[in-house]
């Protein structure tokens, strides 16, 4: 698992040019407790309305949807997917033009009778959230004033974000109400819950179903795990999710179960298959997991000062709308932010040592354009959905948090997925300051089957060509 930690020095972390496994482990080892992976899972989504990007990118989306190779391609219409008319009207009002590939593939199966269970993987920014929300909203009975659909998310911020999207989709169905089973939501034993959809975190939801018996599991018709790879790979969440799932299925054997994520390891897939019986499985081929509209590059650097020079050259040469720089540690992120600020550049800083409200404000300021550059750790590797982000820089490579760190493919995919949202062009640049970090870059290239090309940050002609690719 990939986490942010404190570095070995106050000036940030760099991997020595000649490094073996034990040296690398020492480089990334700290006395800090690692940030929980769930905290890095869509922490800031509450501030980033995913569907807003559709309103800003209809031209690009339309082009992508004409390309059969694109995950946004579809030859279907929403009318052909058995959706209720109020939902179709809301989708058009929200800026949706037609279904994405995951929606076209999944919704006919999810909306058929009898209900089908599903494990679904699709690239970031291609409409997974809309897929399971449309299923829930289409299936529930608005006249029945009790919980019928449950959605679990790893953080309360993500739960709220999902709920905000659901409210927009249900805007033409005012009788449908949504409740959050999250931190700060207090209920009394015996207090009836009238909302048809309850979205929350596993522990709180388990309390409401089992401890307080506020939700009748026999009446649940849809059960969703969002970011399911985290939900069933993290021990605490895994235990709570399984217990809740088993409680519901025992009371409502026909309840439809849906597991969605952008990434699934083989172990998670195997576990998910044991959790739900005979599911429909939709997966993305490894070579298709990184979107073709994201161009990937590497810059070979000598050391940390050379990496800083590369960062400076990129931002002096490219008039990028918005950019995110990912560091491995909190201290290296802070050091880099201070260095850039000292040269007069305004940058936002985001890491796990900051309070939730500080992080929320940093993302809000970045989203609203107050800052063009966000320097962060893996705390926002997932789910930061800001359409104007055109460039991602991996200042440090994403590696697994273990004794002998290895390339973290899932985190790499989520990091670069912060650009290229909904078919827009994007750029990902990897800074390699040692042989071992260069080997990580090559591993990412081989694993995903997508070229990562060399970039000379001092070559103005090459930088000019790259800038045009983002326009």
Buried (B, 14 or more C-beta within 10 A) or exposed (E): BBBBBBBBEEBBBBBBEEBEEEEBBBBBBBEBEBBBBBBBBBBBBBBBBBBBBBEBBBEBBEBBBEEEEBBBBBEBEBEBBEBBEBBBBBBEEBBBBBBBBBBBBBBBBBBEEEBBBBBBBBBBBBBBBBBBBBBBBBBBEBEEBBBBBBBBBBBBBBBBBBBBBBBBBBBBBEEBBBBBBBBEBEBEEEEEBEBBBBBBBBBBBBBBBBEBEBBBBEBBBBBBBBBBBBBBBBEEBBBBBBBBBEBBBEBBEEBBBBBBBBBBEEEBBEBBBEBBEEBBBBEBEEEBBBBBBBBBBBBBBEBBEBBBBBBBBBBEBBEBBBBBBBBBBBBBBBBBBEBBEEEEBEBBBBBBBBEBEEBBBBBBBBBEEEBBBBBBBBBBBBBBBBBBBBBBBBBBBBBBBEEEBEBBBBBBBBBBBBBBBBBBBBBBBBBBBBEBBBEBBBBBBEBBEBEBEEBBBEEEEBBEEBBEEBE
